[in-house]
Amino acid sequence: MVNRQELQGHWNEVKGRLKEHWGQLTEDDLQQARGSAEQLVGVVQQKTGATQNEIEKFLDSVLNRNFGDQASETVQQYSEAAQAAAADAAAYARQNYQRLASQSGEYGAKLADTVRTRPGESLAIAFGLGIAAGAILFFGNKK
């Protein structure tokens, strides 16, 4: 059954749909029942001869359709926002990948050039780094 908050929150739509479905209902008829689902069902029953169950099902369908439309619209908005965020993230990743790839390529080329032009110094640096790494590992394991 429809509750008071649902009915009041969507009164204009409910009122319009009731008048569409049961043409003999007037604005005055519906104003008698404003805000009360029980009174609304009673007024519609009296005016149209419809059963209580039929009227309640109709009201539920009107309100559920409205909530379904709102939920569908919200899902659509979230979907569009997620797609936009994914596209932005992909563009950012592509841009930074290209930048890093070009920088690492440049660094590799500079390193190769340095080793070719200064082999003795390069070998001494590599040997010194190896000694330092070994000392760190050796003394780090003593703890």
Secondary structure, DSSP 8 states (H G I E B T S, - for coil): ---HHHHHHTHHHHHHHHHHHSTT--HHHHHHTTT-HHHHHHHHHHHH---HHHHHHHHHHHHHHHHHHHHHHHHHHHHHHHHHHHHHHHHHHHHHHHHHHHHHHHHHHHHHHHHHH-HHHHHHHHHHHHHHHHHHHHHHTT-
